[in-house]
Every structure is written in C-alpha cells, then in structure tokens.
Amino acid sequence: MAVIKVIELVGLSTEGWEDAARNALTGAAKSLHGIVKVEVMRWTADVADGRITTYQAEVKLSFVVD
C-alpha cells in the first residue's frame, strides 16, 4: 500500500498564473520524485502602479513516499 504526502508551495512568475503553477511543480520536481497531483488552491498577484508585477500560484503537491 502506498503512502501519499501533500505539501504546499507558492510558485512565482512575471508571465502569468499558469507559469507560476508550472514553476512550483518544476522546482519541486528537482528534489521530489513520484509527484502524482498538483492542486491550485489560490491565485494572487503583486501590483505596482496599477499593473501586475508578480503572479503567484499557491499549490498543493501530492507525491508517493518511498
């Protein structure tokens, strides 16, 4: 029987929310193996002078524990 662990991360991007979520996954995949799911919990952004400067995606990643 497998054990699944869930962690929360925030990905950042200057391009868009999808890119921010992708960055969270890509960064985590450098040290975690067996990632099976990504769930976006919240989209946020930093704003300066009426423009979005940084997109943020708060995600939960699920991976199989070895």
C-alpha positions as CSV (number, residue, x, y, z in Angstrom):
1,M,0.0,0.0,0.0
2,A,1.4,3.4,-1.0
3,V,1.6,6.5,1.2
4,I,1.0,9.9,-0.3
5,K,2.4,13.1,1.2
6,V,0.9,16.5,0.5
7,I,2.9,19.7,0.7
8,E,2.0,23.4,0.0
9,L,4.2,25.6,-2.2
10,V,3.9,29.0,-3.9
11,G,5.2,29.4,-7.4
12,L,6.1,32.8,-8.8
13,S,6.2,34.2,-12.3
14,T,6.3,37.5,-14.2
15,E,4.5,35.9,-17.1
16,G,1.2,34.5,-15.7
17,W,-0.6,32.3,-13.2
18,E,-0.2,29.1,-15.2
19,D,3.5,29.8,-15.4
20,A,3.6,30.3,-11.7
21,A,1.9,27.0,-11.1
22,R,4.3,25.3,-13.5
23,N,7.3,26.9,-11.7
24,A,6.1,25.5,-8.4
25,L,5.9,22.0,-9.9
26,T,9.2,22.3,-11.8
27,G,11.0,23.5,-8.7
28,A,9.6,20.7,-6.5
29,A,10.4,18.0,-9.1
30,K,14.1,18.8,-8.7
31,S,14.2,17.2,-5.3
32,L,10.9,15.3,-5.1
33,H,10.1,12.2,-7.1
34,G,6.8,10.5,-7.7
35,I,4.7,13.6,-7.9
36,V,1.2,12.5,-8.8
37,K,-1.0,15.6,-8.4
38,V,-0.9,19.3,-8.3
39,E,-3.9,21.3,-7.0
40,V,-4.1,25.0,-7.3
41,M,-5.5,26.5,-4.1
42,R,-5.3,30.2,-4.8
43,W,-4.2,32.7,-7.5
44,T,-2.8,36.0,-6.3
45,A,-0.6,38.8,-7.7
46,D,1.5,41.7,-6.6
47,V,0.5,45.0,-8.1
48,A,2.6,48.2,-8.6
49,D,1.4,51.3,-10.5
50,G,-1.8,49.6,-11.5
51,R,-0.1,46.7,-13.2
52,I,0.6,43.1,-12.1
53,T,4.3,42.7,-11.3
54,T,4.4,39.1,-10.0
55,Y,1.8,36.3,-10.4
56,Q,1.6,33.8,-7.5
57,A,0.1,30.3,-7.5
58,E,-0.4,28.6,-4.2
59,V,-0.5,24.9,-4.9
60,K,-0.7,21.5,-3.1
61,L,1.6,18.8,-4.5
62,S,1.0,15.1,-3.8
63,F,3.8,12.6,-4.1
64,V,4.4,9.0,-3.3
65,V,6.6,8.4,-0.2
66,D,9.3,5.8,-0.9
